[in-house]
Amino acid sequence: MSYRLTKAVPVHGCSCKIPQYQLSSLLEAAGVVQSYGEDVLAGAWENSSVVKIFDNLAVLNTLDFFTPMVDEPEIQGRIAGSNVTSDIYTLGVSNITSLLTIMAYPENMPAELAVGMLKGLSDFCHEMGIPLIGGHTIRNPWPIIGGAATGVGSIDKIVYTRGAQPGDRLFLTKPLGIAAAMAAYRLRKDEAGDSKDLFVAVSADLVETAVNKAIAGMTASNKPVAEVMQKTSIHAATDITGFGLKGHLTNMATLSNVNIIINNLYVIPGTPELSELFGYPLLTGEAKETAGGIVMAVSKENTDALQSELDKQKIQYSEIGYVIEGTGQVNMSKNPKITLAKL
């Protein structure tokens, strides 16, 4: 098919999000950041809203959509499903009761691509046991897909971005490097371009490995991580998406009034080389991610229990840093370790 989803947009996936500092300014100018009623347990700056509806029961709502990461429509739909549901799974809630679709595409986009994206999203939801109950579709210059998810969970089991404590260790469940891997994916597919320079700097096999690992990660659900979080004591958690590792951990550090030290970067094989080639700030923790993993802050006493549950679920992970006393700063160690994800 001549129409390529990734060619229809100038930015891809969560890279289309506006910068964190700009979002903060918008919310403040609009008066969105304000005190809520006592039943609103989480709002802006949390991965999902949390509203108490009865005794120990809360409803969670989140909204997420973005531009295409891949040209294959069904894979794109799956990535969108993984990304939007992650916002609720990150809070340790595994019961997502429904999802509404948000889709938009230009008039010249073949209808079968829209069907494919919806099918991919629908298949993902079906596999996760989430009813896809409707949505909204419009014309738009850029194709986008995503949704609004609703979940229900016990208030005393919810894990927020705030709550990290000095002495906590940090574990990440999906490797970093999505932006660089998918840049190689697009260059490799661009028949109008010339990718021979790519394969001089990085072998074709390594590019293939990076791309396949990135797509596998983006389409993998974070639901098993939420189930692990329900069985262990986690102080705080956040998923890693459009603000990058350092951006999301800065949010955690600020809300928790602590400092965070990153001493290990858990990455997709081949992406350090690709990031250097394309100029992505992966090794400073600032590259944007899409449908990424979850960082959990856990006390030293509960580390073994967390790792045991992650191993039981066959979830890949790596320890990436730790929490100290502070005022909301995130710092990278002088020579951070680079850990390559297993294939």
C-alpha positions as CSV (number, residue, x, y, z in Angstrom):
1,M,0.0,0.0,0.0
2,S,1.4,3.4,-1.0
3,Y,-0.1,5.3,1.8
4,R,2.2,5.2,4.9
5,L,0.9,6.2,8.3
6,T,4.3,7.3,9.5
7,K,4.7,9.5,6.4
8,A,1.4,11.3,7.1
9,V,2.8,13.0,10.3
10,P,5.9,15.0,11.2
11,V,6.1,13.5,14.8
12,H,5.4,10.0,15.9
13,G,3.7,8.4,18.9
14,C,4.2,10.1,22.2
15,S,6.7,12.5,20.6
16,C,3.6,14.5,19.6
17,K,3.0,15.5,23.2
18,I,3.8,19.1,24.1
19,P,6.8,19.5,26.4
20,Q,6.3,19.1,30.1
21,Y,7.1,22.7,31.0
22,Q,4.7,24.0,28.3
23,L,1.9,21.7,29.7
24,S,2.5,23.0,33.1
25,S,2.2,26.6,31.9
26,L,-1.1,25.8,30.0
27,L,-2.7,24.1,33.0
28,E,-1.7,27.0,35.3
29,A,-2.9,29.7,32.9
30,A,-6.2,27.9,32.5
31,G,-6.7,27.5,36.2
32,V,-6.8,23.7,35.9
33,V,-4.2,23.1,38.7
34,Q,-6.3,23.9,41.7
35,S,-7.6,22.2,44.9
36,Y,-10.3,19.6,44.3
37,G,-13.1,18.3,46.5
38,E,-12.2,15.6,49.1
39,D,-13.5,12.8,46.9
40,V,-10.9,13.6,44.1
41,L,-7.9,11.7,45.2
42,A,-5.7,12.5,42.1
43,G,-6.0,14.8,39.1
44,A,-3.5,16.7,37.0
45,W,0.1,15.3,37.1
46,E,-1.1,11.9,38.0
47,N,-1.1,9.1,35.3
48,S,-4.9,8.8,35.8
49,S,-7.5,10.6,37.8
50,V,-8.8,8.9,40.9
51,V,-12.2,9.7,42.3
52,K,-13.7,8.1,45.4
53,I,-17.2,6.8,44.7
54,F,-17.9,4.6,47.7
55,D,-16.1,3.7,50.9
56,N,-12.9,2.0,49.7
57,L,-13.8,2.1,46.0
58,A,-12.5,4.6,43.4
59,V,-13.1,5.1,39.7
60,L,-10.1,6.0,37.5
61,N,-10.3,7.8,34.2
62,T,-7.6,8.5,31.6
63,L,-7.4,9.8,28.1
64,D,-4.5,9.2,25.6
65,F,-4.1,9.3,21.9
66,F,-1.3,10.0,19.5
67,T,0.1,9.9,15.9
68,P,1.3,6.6,14.2
69,M,4.5,4.9,15.3
70,V,4.3,2.2,12.6
71,D,2.8,1.8,9.1
72,E,1.1,-1.5,9.9
73,P,-2.4,-0.4,11.1
74,E,-3.2,-3.3,13.4
75,I,0.1,-3.0,15.2
76,Q,-0.6,0.7,15.5
77,G,-3.9,0.0,17.1
78,R,-2.3,-2.4,19.6
79,I,0.3,0.2,20.5
80,A,-2.5,2.7,21.2
81,G,-4.3,0.2,23.4
82,S,-1.2,-0.6,25.3
83,N,-0.4,3.1,25.9
84,V,-3.8,4.3,27.1
85,T,-4.4,1.3,29.4
86,S,-1.0,1.7,30.9
87,D,-2.1,4.9,32.6
88,I,-4.4,2.9,34.8
89,Y,-2.3,-0.2,35.2
90,T,0.5,2.1,36.5
91,L,-1.6,2.9,39.6
92,G,-1.7,-0.8,40.4
93,V,-5.3,-1.2,39.2
94,S,-5.9,-4.1,36.8
95,N,-9.7,-3.9,36.5
96,I,-10.3,-1.6,33.5
97,T,-14.1,-1.7,33.0
98,S,-14.4,0.0,29.6
99,L,-12.6,1.9,26.8
100,L,-13.9,4.5,24.4
101,T,-12.0,4.9,21.1
102,I,-10.7,8.2,19.8
103,M,-9.7,8.1,16.1
104,A,-9.1,10.7,13.4
105,Y,-7.7,10.5,9.9
106,P,-7.5,12.6,6.7
107,E,-9.9,12.1,3.8
108,N,-7.2,10.7,1.5
109,M,-6.3,7.9,3.9
110,P,-7.6,4.6,2.7
111,A,-10.5,3.3,4.8
112,E,-8.8,-0.1,5.3
113,L,-6.1,1.6,7.4
114,A,-8.7,3.0,9.7
115,V,-10.3,-0.4,9.9
116,G,-6.9,-2.0,10.7
117,M,-6.2,0.5,13.5
118,L,-9.6,-0.1,15.1
119,K,-9.1,-3.9,14.7
120,G,-5.7,-3.8,16.4
121,L,-7.1,-1.7,19.3
122,S,-10.2,-4.0,19.6
123,D,-8.1,-7.1,19.6
124,F,-5.8,-5.7,22.3
125,C,-8.8,-4.8,24.5
126,H,-10.4,-8.2,23.9
127,E,-7.3,-10.0,25.0
128,M,-7.1,-7.8,28.2
129,G,-10.8,-8.4,29.0
130,I,-11.7,-4.7,28.4
131,P,-15.1,-3.9,26.7
132,L,-14.6,-1.5,23.8
133,I,-18.0,0.3,24.1
134,G,-17.9,3.1,21.6
135,G,-16.0,6.3,20.8
136,H,-15.7,9.2,18.4
137,T,-14.1,9.5,15.0
138,I,-13.4,12.7,13.0
139,R,-11.6,14.0,10.0
140,N,-8.2,15.4,10.7
141,P,-5.0,16.3,8.8
142,W,-3.1,13.8,10.9
143,P,-4.1,10.3,11.6
144,I,-4.4,9.7,15.3
145,I,-5.8,6.8,17.5
146,G,-6.2,6.2,21.2
147,G,-8.9,6.2,23.7
148,A,-10.4,7.0,27.1
149,A,-10.2,4.2,29.7
150,T,-12.2,3.8,32.9
151,G,-11.0,1.5,35.8
152,V,-12.2,0.6,39.2
153,G,-10.0,-0.2,42.2
154,S,-9.7,-0.4,45.9
155,I,-8.5,2.9,47.3
156,D,-6.0,1.3,49.7
157,K,-4.4,-0.6,46.9
158,I,-3.8,2.3,44.5
159,V,-0.2,3.4,43.9
160,Y,0.4,7.0,43.0
161,T,3.4,8.8,41.4
162,R,3.8,10.5,44.7
163,G,5.1,8.5,47.7
164,A,8.7,7.6,46.9
165,Q,10.8,7.6,50.0
166,P,14.5,8.0,50.7
167,G,16.2,4.6,50.5
168,D,13.8,3.2,47.9
169,R,15.2,1.3,44.9
170,L,13.8,1.9,41.4
171,F,12.9,-0.9,39.0
172,L,11.9,-0.4,35.3
173,T,9.9,-3.1,33.5
174,K,10.5,-2.2,29.8
175,P,13.8,-1.1,28.2
176,L,14.3,2.4,26.8
177,G,15.2,3.4,23.3
178,I,11.8,3.4,21.4
179,A,12.5,6.7,19.6
180,A,15.8,5.6,18.1
181,A,14.6,2.1,17.1
182,M,11.6,3.5,15.3
183,A,13.6,6.2,13.6
184,A,15.6,3.3,12.1
185,Y,12.4,1.5,11.2
186,R,11.2,4.5,9.2
187,L,14.5,5.1,7.5
188,R,14.7,1.4,6.6
189,K,11.3,1.5,5.0
190,D,11.8,4.8,3.1
191,E,12.4,3.7,-0.5
192,A,12.8,7.3,-1.5
193,G,15.7,7.6,1.0
194,D,19.1,5.9,1.2
195,S,19.6,3.8,4.3
196,K,23.1,2.5,3.3
197,D,24.7,4.9,5.8
198,L,22.6,3.4,8.6
199,F,23.9,-0.1,8.0
200,V,27.5,1.2,7.9
201,A,27.1,2.7,11.3
202,V,24.9,-0.1,12.7
203,S,24.5,-3.6,11.3
204,A,21.3,-4.6,9.6
205,D,20.9,-7.4,12.1
206,L,21.2,-5.0,15.0
207,V,18.6,-2.7,13.5
208,E,16.3,-5.6,13.0
209,T,16.7,-6.6,16.6
210,A,16.1,-3.1,17.9
211,V,13.0,-2.6,15.8
212,N,11.5,-6.0,16.7
213,K,12.2,-5.5,20.4
214,A,10.7,-1.9,20.4
215,I,7.5,-3.1,18.7
216,A,7.2,-6.1,21.0
217,G,7.6,-3.7,24.0
218,M,5.1,-1.1,22.8
219,T,2.4,-3.8,22.1
220,A,2.9,-5.6,25.4
221,S,0.4,-4.8,28.1
222,N,1.4,-3.5,31.5
223,K,-1.5,-5.4,33.1
224,P,0.8,-8.1,34.6
225,V,2.8,-5.4,36.3
226,A,-0.3,-4.0,37.9
227,E,-1.1,-7.5,39.1
228,V,2.4,-7.7,40.6
229,M,1.9,-4.3,42.3
230,Q,-1.2,-5.6,44.0
231,K,0.8,-8.4,45.6
232,T,3.7,-6.3,46.9
233,S,4.2,-3.0,48.8
234,I,5.1,-0.3,46.3
235,H,5.6,3.3,47.5
236,A,5.3,5.0,44.1
237,A,5.1,4.3,40.4
238,T,5.0,5.9,37.0
239,D,5.0,4.7,33.4
240,I,7.6,6.1,31.0
241,T,6.2,7.7,27.9
242,G,6.4,11.1,26.1
243,F,8.3,13.0,28.8
244,G,11.1,10.4,28.8
245,L,12.7,8.7,31.8
246,K,14.1,11.8,33.4
247,G,10.9,13.8,32.8
248,H,8.6,11.2,34.4
249,L,11.0,10.6,37.3
250,T,11.2,14.4,37.8
251,N,7.5,14.3,38.3
252,M,7.8,11.5,40.8
253,A,10.6,13.3,42.7
254,T,8.8,16.6,42.8
255,L,5.5,15.1,44.0
256,S,7.4,13.0,46.6
257,N,9.7,15.8,47.7
258,V,12.8,13.6,47.2
259,N,15.8,13.4,44.9
260,I,16.3,10.5,42.5
261,I,19.6,9.1,41.3
262,I,19.8,7.2,38.0
263,N,22.8,4.9,37.9
264,N,21.7,2.4,35.3
265,L,20.1,2.8,31.9
266,Y,18.0,-0.3,30.8
267,V,17.9,-0.1,27.0
268,I,17.0,-2.0,23.9
269,P,20.0,-3.6,22.2
270,G,21.3,-1.4,19.4
271,T,19.6,1.7,20.6
272,P,22.6,3.4,22.1
273,E,24.3,3.2,18.7
274,L,21.2,4.3,16.9
275,S,20.7,7.2,19.4
276,E,24.2,8.4,18.7
277,L,23.6,8.2,15.0
278,F,20.3,10.0,15.0
279,G,21.1,12.4,17.9
280,Y,18.5,11.2,20.4
281,P,19.3,11.9,24.1
282,L,18.8,8.3,25.2
283,L,22.0,8.1,27.4
284,T,21.0,11.2,29.3
285,G,17.5,9.7,30.1
286,E,15.8,12.4,28.0
287,A,14.6,10.5,24.9
288,K,10.9,10.2,24.5
289,E,9.3,6.8,24.8
290,T,5.9,5.4,23.7
291,A,3.9,2.7,25.6
292,G,6.9,2.3,27.8
293,G,7.4,0.3,31.0
294,I,6.7,1.2,34.6
295,V,9.2,2.5,37.2
296,M,8.4,1.3,40.7
297,A,9.9,2.7,43.9
298,V,10.1,0.0,46.5
299,S,11.8,-0.1,49.9
300,K,14.9,-2.3,50.4
301,E,12.9,-4.6,52.6
302,N,10.4,-5.3,49.9
303,T,12.8,-5.6,47.0
304,D,13.1,-9.4,47.1
305,A,9.3,-9.8,47.2
306,L,8.9,-7.5,44.1
307,Q,11.6,-9.2,42.1
308,S,10.2,-12.6,43.0
309,E,6.7,-11.6,41.7
310,L,8.1,-10.1,38.6
311,D,10.1,-13.3,37.9
312,K,7.0,-15.4,38.5
313,Q,5.1,-13.3,35.8
314,K,8.2,-13.6,33.5
315,I,8.3,-9.8,33.3
316,Q,11.7,-8.4,32.3
317,Y,13.0,-5.6,34.4
318,S,16.2,-3.9,35.6
319,E,17.1,-1.8,38.7
320,I,17.9,1.7,37.4
321,G,18.5,3.9,40.5
322,Y,17.5,4.9,44.0
323,V,15.8,7.6,46.0
324,I,17.5,10.0,48.5
325,E,16.4,13.0,50.5
326,G,15.9,16.1,48.5
327,T,13.6,18.6,46.9
328,G,12.5,17.2,43.6
329,Q,15.7,16.7,41.5
330,V,16.7,13.9,39.2
331,N,20.4,13.3,38.6
332,M,22.3,10.9,36.4
333,S,25.4,9.2,37.8
334,K,28.7,10.3,36.3
335,N,29.2,7.0,34.5
336,P,25.8,5.2,34.5
337,K,25.8,1.5,33.7
338,I,24.2,0.4,30.5
339,T,22.1,-2.7,30.7
340,L,20.9,-4.3,27.5
341,A,17.5,-6.0,27.6
342,K,17.4,-9.8,26.9
343,L,16.1,-10.8,23.5
